[in-house]
Amino acid sequence: MKCPPLQMIEDYLSGELPAEDRIRLEEHLESCASCRKVLSRERELDDLLRYQPILKAPEGFYARIMSKLPAQEKTAFLPDWLTALAFGLLLAFGGFMVGKFATPLIGNLAEKIAAFRLDPEMVAEIDRFGLLSQGDWFSQLSSGGNIIIVNLIVGGIILCWGLWQMVKALRG
Amino acid sequence: MAPETVIPSEEELIRKSKRGDRQAFGRLVERYQDQVYTLACRTLGDVHLAEDVSQEAFIRAWRAVARFEEKAKFSSWLYRITLNACFSELRRRNKPVDQVTQDELGYLKILNVQTVAADTTIERRDLVEKLIAGLPPVYRSIVVLFYLQELDCNEISSVLGRPVGTVKAYLHRARAQLRKNAEHLLKTRSLSK
């Protein structure tokens, strides 16, 4: 082994050198007087640095802190995972309810609008690009079914996240 | 017979502090006040400023303790808050965090004369304090955390929020600087043996 870099000797002293390197270094130190000198110099520096005293906090330090402590920030009423879980359930359920009860209403509205655009001449005049005659996309979109699906997907994602957080909290 | 007093564990004190128990937090302050004050003193190099900043650090810790994740080490979390408070105070005063100021350089010139006599424990302690004061603030904080609080490089990395490699490089540079400044003393001590 060649003479090691200084960093390796520092890691050796702090106990951070892997076992394999430590053995190699110790073997090298036996035969190299100049590295032994470096090691002894570094050890002296280490010893010196460990001489730092812990300073005593000034008198009244504790009392001053305690007198200054403000009202603690209120923590959330519910933990994150429970909020997510409740929100997810609410959204999914809400989606279902909106879909179930609002469909006839939206359907009616769609029918009225559909009836309004039944006059082919009027449609042709307004709809120069043929968008409205591409089928009853509007009544499909507003039928309520899509609302349920979107709500169930979003609710489901939040629900899964909430469940995952709950599992983590219970494990941790 | 004196009543038995049960010393609450740190975990218990943290849990109670999270629920807003001032008394429990007070016990944590008692437990860590010297370490936090020492870290602030060394990093800032000014005892009066360190007193204000370490008090501020405890107040910040109290405000944030509800968000403290118990898997982390409380002392490391507290040191992180302390150092953030120290570094922001230095920046507020336009003092560099990773360089030595002219005042500190001047201080070192005087130091080289004083090192010769540092033989007793008190003198050595005084010397090491002065040597550390000659380093840039961020190096000082690393030296305190490593040698005094006995944190390893991984823990210091999480306290400082800098990569382990950077911490190791800083520690290496800090030692090089300290060695250079302490060389005179070490030579004198070796000769006297």
Interface residues (C-beta under 8 A of the other chain):
Chain A: L6 Q7 E10 S14 E16 R41 E42 E44 L45 D46 L48 L49 R50 Y51 Q52 P53 I54 L55 K56 A57 P58 F61 Y62 R64 I65 M66 K68 L69 P70 Q72 E73 T75 G172
Chain B: K18 G20 R22 F25 G26 V29 E30 Q33 D34 Q35 V36 Y37 T38 C41 R42 V47 E51 S54 Q55 F58 I59 W62 R63 V65 A66 K71 T121 R124 R125 L127 V128 E129 L131 I132 V143 V144 F146 Y147 L148 D152 C153 K168 L171 H172 R175 L178 R179 A182 L185 L186 R189
